[in-house]
Amino acid sequence: MREQLLSHLPWFVSAATKLSGIRRVLLLGSITTNKPNPKDIDFLVEVDEETDLEPLARLGRKLKGRAQQMNRGADIFLTNPQGTTSAEPVIGGNVDQENVCHVTR
């Protein structure tokens, strides 16, 4: 299951970093551990203050749909350059800041 979830990583990172105002995308949560069957894949996306979040939300819904086809989840959390992080993800889930892996920029 880990490999299937991770197979969405290149697609999401590539698409998200092409959006205006996206500074970087980080992978976090149980997917970054040795857990054999993580329940979801979580991303932390750093955005500029004035970024239109609708395009990112659309990508997030696509990602969540792909994960749900495997009976798994996908969450996107936001942060800004000052380090203020959203308490709730753009879509579903809870913040898990225990494990973070930088995946772009």
Secondary structure, DSSP 8 states (H G I E B T S, - for coil): -HHHHHTTHHHHHHHHHTSTTEEEEEEESGGGSS-SS-SEEEEEEEE-TT---HHHHHHHHHHHHHHHTTT-EEEEEEE-TT--B-SS-SBSS----S-EEE---
